Amino acid sequence: MPIPASLLASQEDLDKRVARDQLSKKHRFSRPSHAKLVELCEKLKLEKKFTERQSQTIDDLHNALEAEKLKSKKLEEELKKERTRNFQL
């Protein structure tokens, strides 16, 4: 039993439908949901906090290193003075 021509979709109609479906899928996948955006914002906030903490830690370590260098320099000066005094005796 043949199918009436009125029930058959033309190739052009099929192409339009496929293009519309692909556009719909593309559009759906290109826009993240609100929940996904909130999740991404939270991740960014956590990464920012982590980066700030790392930066602060680096600054703290740098300051501690500078303080140790200063102590070392003072100790070297004291050692030189002590050697000079001992040499004079």
QUIBELWO-V921070 format. One record per residue. RES is the residue in three letters. PSI is psi in degrees with one decimal (none if undefined). NEAR is the number of other C-alpha atoms within 12 Angstrom. D_CENTER is the distance of its C-alpha to the mean C-alpha in Angstrom with 2 decimals. Layout:
BEGIN
((RES & PSI & NEAR & D_CENTER) (RES & PSI & NEAR & D_CENTER))
END
This chain:
BEGIN
((MET & 118.8 & 3 & 63.86) (PRO & 150.7 & 7 & 62.01) (ILE & 132.5 & 8 & 59.15) (PRO & 144.2 & 8 & 60.08) (ALA & -29.1 & 8 & 58.40) (SER & -24.2 & 8 & 57.36) (LEU & -18.9 & 9 & 55.11) (LEU & 133.5 & 12 & 53.45) (ALA & 141.9 & 14 & 50.37) (SER & 161.2 & 12 & 50.51) (GLN & -36.3 & 10 & 48.00) (GLU & -42.6 & 11 & 46.77) (ASP & -41.2 & 13 & 46.13) (LEU & -42.5 & 13 & 44.27) (ASP & -41.3 & 13 & 42.10) (LYS & -42.6 & 14 & 41.32) (ARG & -43.1 & 15 & 40.44) (VAL & -44.5 & 14 & 38.11) (ALA & -41.7 & 15 & 36.40) (ARG & -42.1 & 14 & 36.07) (ASP & -42.0 & 14 & 34.64) (GLN & -40.9 & 15 & 32.08) (LEU & -41.3 & 14 & 31.08) (SER & -44.9 & 14 & 30.88) (LYS & -44.2 & 13 & 28.64) (LYS & -42.7 & 13 & 26.40) (HIS & -40.5 & 14 & 26.26) (ARG & -42.7 & 12 & 25.55) (PHE & -17.7 & 12 & 22.62) (SER & -19.4 & 12 & 21.13) (ARG & 111.9 & 13 & 20.90) (PRO & 152.3 & 14 & 18.67) (SER & 165.4 & 13 & 20.57) (HIS & -42.2 & 10 & 20.27) (ALA & -40.0 & 11 & 19.27) (LYS & -40.6 & 14 & 16.39) (LEU & -41.5 & 13 & 15.24) (VAL & -43.5 & 13 & 15.69) (GLU & -43.8 & 14 & 13.73) (LEU & -39.3 & 15 & 10.68) (CYS & -42.6 & 14 & 11.27) (GLU & -41.6 & 14 & 11.64) (LYS & -42.9 & 14 & 8.39) (LEU & -40.5 & 14 & 6.74) (LYS & -43.1 & 14 & 9.53) (LEU & -41.6 & 14 & 9.10) (GLU & -38.5 & 14 & 5.66) (LYS & -45.1 & 14 & 7.57) (LYS & -43.6 & 14 & 10.57) (PHE & -44.4 & 14 & 9.44) (THR & -41.6 & 14 & 8.51) (GLU & -40.7 & 14 & 11.81) (ARG & -41.6 & 14 & 13.62) (GLN & -43.4 & 14 & 12.80) (SER & -43.4 & 14 & 13.98) (GLN & -41.3 & 14 & 16.97) (THR & -43.0 & 14 & 17.78) (ILE & -43.7 & 14 & 17.86) (ASP & -43.3 & 14 & 20.06) (ASP & -43.7 & 14 & 22.23) (LEU & -40.0 & 14 & 22.74) (HIS & -44.7 & 14 & 23.62) (ASN & -41.0 & 14 & 26.07) (ALA & -40.0 & 14 & 27.58) (LEU & -44.2 & 14 & 28.07) (GLU & -40.4 & 14 & 29.80) (ALA & -41.6 & 14 & 31.98) (GLU & -38.3 & 14 & 32.97) (LYS & -42.3 & 14 & 33.86) (LEU & -44.8 & 14 & 36.02) (LYS & -44.3 & 14 & 37.72) (SER & -42.7 & 14 & 38.35) (LYS & -43.5 & 14 & 39.89) (LYS & -42.1 & 14 & 42.13) (LEU & -38.7 & 14 & 43.24) (GLU & -41.8 & 14 & 44.09) (GLU & -42.7 & 14 & 46.15) (GLU & -40.3 & 14 & 47.95) (LEU & -42.2 & 14 & 48.63) (LYS & -44.1 & 14 & 50.12) (LYS & -43.4 & 14 & 52.29) (GLU & -42.6 & 14 & 53.45) (ARG & -42.6 & 13 & 54.34) (THR & -43.2 & 12 & 56.18) (ARG & -42.8 & 11 & 58.11) (ASN & -36.6 & 10 & 58.98) (PHE & -35.0 & 9 & 60.09) (GLN & -23.2 & 8 & 62.38) (LEU & none & 7 & 64.04))
END
